[in-house]
Amino acid sequence: MQGPGIPDFDDPAPIAPPTKLADAASTLIGWMKWGGLIGAVGALVAAGIMMAVGRRNRNNMAVEGAMALPWVVGGLALILGATSIVGWLI
């Protein structure tokens, strides 16, 4: 339902680009996902180190390391579920 004076446009389904462009896009997205996963592993290791080092006499560092864990897990969820989220929104 469109209001007066608003043109009625259809919503076409996404169409894959030509083969070479689709391959390049898939490669780029794969690299970004790989980089994100490597970054997340590094962040988990860094949070663990902060928690281990901050165990004695540096409890603020341990707290900061523990507070980083939900952010890292949230980032991982976004990285791994990005295509599903975009597909759901479309």
SERO-4910 file (N, C-alpha, C, O; in steps of 0.05 Angstrom, whole numbers):
BEGIN
 pado doro    nc1    nc2    nc3   cac1   cac2   cac3    cc1    cc2    cc3    oc1    oc2    oc3
  Met    A     17    -24      0      0      0      0     18     25      0     34     29     18
  Gln    A     14     40    -20     30     65    -23     11     88    -19    -13     87    -25
  Gly    A     22    110     -8      6    134     -4      4    149    -31     17    141    -50
  Pro    A    -11    170    -31    -14    185    -56     12    199    -64     26    210    -47
  Gly    A     19    197    -89     43    210    -99     68    193    -95     90    203   -103
  Ile    A     67    170    -82     90    153    -78     90    131    -98     71    115    -99
  Pro    A    110    129   -115    110    108   -135    113     80   -123    124     77   -101
  Asp    A    101     61   -136    102     33   -126    125     18   -140    123     11   -163
  Phe    A    146     13   -125    169     -1   -135    168    -30   -125    162    -35   -101
  Asp    A    175    -49   -142    177    -76   -133    203    -81   -119    222    -65   -122
  Asp    A    205   -101   -103    229   -108    -88    242   -133   -100    235   -155    -92
  Pro    A    260   -130   -120    271   -153   -133    289   -169   -114    302   -158    -96
  Ala    A    291   -195   -119    309   -212   -103    338   -206   -112    343   -197   -134
  Pro    A    357   -209    -93    385   -205   -101    394   -224   -123    387   -247   -123
  Ile    A    410   -214   -141    420   -229   -163    451   -229   -161    463   -208   -157
  Ala    A    462   -253   -164    492   -255   -162    504   -240   -186    494   -241   -208
  Pro    A    527   -226   -181    541   -212   -202    555   -233   -220    554   -257   -215
  Pro    A    568   -223   -241    582   -241   -259    602   -258   -243    611   -251   -221
  Thr    A    609   -281   -254    625   -301   -239    650   -291   -227    655   -296   -203
  Lys    A    667   -276   -242    692   -267   -230    688   -247   -207    702   -248   -188
  Leu    A    668   -230   -210    662   -211   -188    651   -226   -164    658   -219   -141
  Ala    A    634   -246   -168    624   -261   -146    646   -277   -132    646   -278   -107
  Asp    A    665   -287   -147    687   -302   -135    705   -283   -119    714   -289    -97
  Ala    A    710   -259   -130    726   -239   -115    712   -230    -89    725   -227    -69
  Ala    A    686   -226    -91    671   -218    -67    672   -240    -46    675   -235    -22
  Ser    A    668   -265    -54    669   -288    -36    697   -290    -23    699   -296      1
  Thr    A    718   -286    -39    745   -287    -29    749   -265     -8    761   -270     13
  Leu    A    741   -241    -14    744   -219      4    729   -223     31    740   -219     52
  Ile    A    705   -233     29    689   -239     53    702   -261     69    703   -260     94
  Gly    A    712   -281     55    726   -303     69    751   -293     84    757   -302    106
  Trp    A    766   -275     71    790   -264     84    782   -248    109    795   -249    129
  Met    A    761   -232    106    752   -216    129    743   -234    152    749   -228    175
  Lys    A    729   -255    146    720   -274    166    744   -288    179    745   -290    204
  Trp    A    763   -296    163    787   -308    174    802   -289    192    811   -296    214
  Gly    A    805   -264    183    819   -244    200    804   -239    226    816   -235    247
  Gly    A    777   -238    224    761   -234    248    764   -256    268    766   -252    292
  Leu    A    765   -281    258    768   -304    276    796   -304    288    799   -311    312
  Ile    A    817   -297    273    844   -296    284    845   -274    305    857   -278    327
  Gly    A    832   -251    300    831   -230    320    817   -238    345    825   -231    367
  Ala    A    795   -253    342    780   -262    365    796   -282    382    795   -281    407
  Val    A    810   -300    369    828   -318    384    849   -303    399    855   -308    422
  Gly    A    861   -283    386    881   -266    399    869   -251    423    882   -248    444
  Ala    A    844   -241    420    831   -227    442    825   -245    465    828   -237    488
  Leu    A    817   -270    459    812   -289    481    838   -296    496    838   -297    520
  Val    A    859   -299    481    885   -305    494    894   -281    510    904   -284    533
  Ala    A    891   -257    500    899   -233    515    882   -230    540    893   -222    561
  Ala    A    856   -235    538    839   -234    562    848   -254    583    848   -248    607
  Gly    A    855   -278    574    865   -299    592    891   -291    606    894   -295    629
  Ile    A    908   -279    590    934   -269    602    929   -247    622    941   -247    644
  Met    A    911   -229    616    905   -207    635    893   -219    660    900   -209    682
  Met    A    876   -239    658    864   -251    682    886   -266    698    885   -265    723
  Ala    A    904   -279    685    924   -294    699    945   -276    712    952   -280    735
  Val    A    953   -255    698    973   -237    709    961   -220    731    974   -213    750
  Gly    A    936   -212    727    923   -195    747    912   -209    771    899   -197    788
  Arg    A    918   -235    773    907   -250    796    918   -240    822    903   -239    842
  Arg    A    943   -232    823    955   -223    848    963   -194    846    978   -186    827
  Asn    A    954   -178    864    962   -150    867    955   -132    843    962   -108    843
  Arg    A    942   -143    823    933   -127    801    905   -135    794    899   -141    771
  Asn    A    887   -134    813    861   -145    808    845   -129    788    827   -139    775
  Asn    A    852   -103    784    839    -87    763    844    -99    735    827    -99    718
  Met    A    869   -109    731    875   -121    705    859   -146    701    850   -152    679
  Ala    A    856   -162    722    840   -186    720    811   -180    714    798   -194    699
  Val    A    801   -159    726    773   -151    721    770   -142    692    750   -149    679
  Glu    A    789   -126    683    788   -117    655    789   -141    635    774   -141    615
  Gly    A    805   -161    641    807   -185    625    780   -200    625    771   -209    604
  Ala    A    768   -202    648    743   -216    650    720   -201    637    702   -213    625
  Met    A    722   -174    638    701   -158    625    704   -158    595    684   -152    581
  Ala    A    727   -166    585    730   -167    556    718   -192    544    711   -192    520
  Leu    A    714   -213    560    704   -238    549    676   -235    536    673   -246    514
  Pro    A    656   -222    548    630   -220    534    632   -205    508    618   -211    489
  Trp    A    650   -185    506    653   -170    481    665   -187    460    657   -186    436
  Val    A    685   -204    467    697   -221    448    677   -242    438    675   -248    414
  Val    A    662   -254    457    642   -274    449    620   -261    431    611   -273    412
  Gly    A    612   -237    438    593   -222    421    604   -217    393    590   -220    374
  Gly    A    629   -209    392    642   -205    366    643   -231    350    638   -231    326
  Leu    A    650   -253    363    650   -279    350    622   -286    339    620   -296    317
  Ala    A    602   -281    355    575   -287    346    568   -271    321    555   -281    303
  Leu    A    576   -245    321    571   -229    297    586   -239    273    576   -240    251
  Ile    A    611   -246    277    628   -256    255    616   -281    243    613   -284    219
  Leu    A    609   -300    260    599   -326    251    571   -325    241    563   -341    224
  Gly    A    555   -306    251    527   -305    242    521   -282    223    497   -276    218
  Ala    A    541   -269    213    537   -245    196    519   -251    172    501   -236    166
  Thr    A    525   -273    158    509   -278    134    480   -285    141    462   -278    126
  Ser    A    476   -299    163    449   -306    171    434   -281    180    410   -278    174
  Ile    A    448   -263    193    435   -238    202    426   -221    178    404   -211    177
  Val    A    445   -218    159    438   -203    135    416   -216    119    398   -203    109
  Gly    A    417   -243    117    395   -257    103    369   -254    116    348   -252    103
  Trp    A    369   -253    143    344   -249    158    333   -220    154    309   -217    152
  Leu    A    351   -201    152    342   -173    149    331   -168    121    314   -151    117
  Ile    A    341   -183    102    332   -179     74    307   -194     71    295   -194     49
***
